[in-house]
Structures are given as structure tokens and as C-alpha cells.
């Protein structure tokens, strides 16, 4: 499965816009959910358009599903990166 830079950026945005963040206000949570939905719709449209252009044997829906399967791994990577940044910042303050 090959991904364009735009698809990767949209996936990152989808993962980052987490409406279930602890301590977030309900209005902010709703806004994040709306933005996430828009990015998911945009990703699906982009994949559909790309499938038509490339005549790929993989359907657009299968590619979208494959992206959904890698989201948990992306979340883990983002959390690990965030932890590294915090550790670096706090180690520099000591």
C-alpha cells in the first residue's frame, strides 16, 4: 500500500484531533470531532479519486480500511514521541 504525502498528513490530523482528551471542554470536544470527521471525509474522497486515476486493483474502501488498521500504531508512535520530547525538556531543566 502506497500513501501520498497528503494522505499521511490527513491521517496524522485524524489521529491528533482526539475529541476524548481528558479535561477538554464539551464544546472543544465537539469541534475536534467535527474537524476529525471532515478530515476523514476528505481522506476518503482523496483515496477514491486516486483509485480512479491509478486504476489500482485495491478498492478505495479497502485502502481506507487499511489506513484505519494502522491508526493504533500511529497513536502509539505519537505518544512515544511526545514522551521523548517531555523527557528531553525536563532533563534539560534539571
Protein Blocks (a to p, Z undefined) as FASTA:
>chain_A
ZZdfklmmmmmmmmmmpckbghiafklmmmmmmmmmmmmmmmmmmmmmmmmmnopabdfk
lmmmmmmmmmmmmmmmmmmmmmmmmmmmmmmmZZ
